[in-house]
Amino acid sequence: MTQLIDGAPSADAANAYLEALRERLAADGCGVTTTTWRDYRVVIGSRSDRRVRWFGTKVELFTLAAAVPEVDNASMAEFTGWAMDYVKSLRSGLPGARNAAMILPALVGCSVQPSASNWAAKDARILGTSLISRPITVETPTSRATRVTMYRGRVVYGGMFTRHVLEKASLYFP
């Protein structure tokens, strides 16, 4: 078993990050719940915002995160698809031009394959015209600082929410 400098097992670093994420979500006013995905606990934070500069459109921001031993392309793609389907089943309001859902699906692990980080950083994933996800990988290695990877560019649908979503992602995933 790999150990951190302070003696905690490396898997504990991912779980500690997940717990700290839960606290950051709650501190920002998100409703926080949990569920499971493939026997892993998933922390879910959700909030709804409406701004004049968005022409009265409501954006729902969902953050779903799980700690796993290793993050690879397959698990990242599967988790992102699952998160989008999960959020689609939770949505409030009518989908469309006046309501949008932004999703931050994150897998946290002590090991993240470079191809998984590249996949997350490549682009946002869109389901229909009102569900947009920005997958995130969080590597919590034993010997280096935590590394967070996500797509930080604009999207065609939901582009007016980009700054808001990136600000929240920076707050939740330091």
C-alpha positions, 0 to 999 in steps of 0.5 A: 500500500502506498503511503502519504508523507503523513502516513495516511494511505493514498486512497485516503487522499482521494476520500479526503478530497471528496469530503472537502468538496462536500464541505465546499459545495455546502458552504457555497449554498448547494444542496448536497446529497449522495448516491452510488455509482458502481459501488462508489459513493457519489457526492452531489451538489446542486444549485440554481441561479438566475441572472439578468445578464442571462436574460432571465434564464435559469441555470442549474449547476450539478456537481457529481464526484466520486473517489476511485482507485484509478481514473482511465478513459473508460471510467471517465466516459462511463461516469460522465454519461451516467452523470448526464443521465442522472441529472436529466432525471432530476431536472426541475423546470422545463428544458429549453431556452429558459432553463439550462443544466450544467454538470461537473462530473468529477472522478477523484483518484490517486492515479489519473491516466494522461489519456483520461485527463486529455479526454476531460480537457478536450471539450464539453459534452452536450446532451440535447440543447440544455444539458452540458457537462464539463468532465473533471479529473482530480489526481491526488497523488502521494508525492505531488500537489493535487492536479485538476483537469477540465475543459475551460473553453466556451461551448456553442450551447450555454456559452453565456454561462461559461464564466459562472461555471468556471468560477464555481468549478475553481471554487469547488475543485481548487 
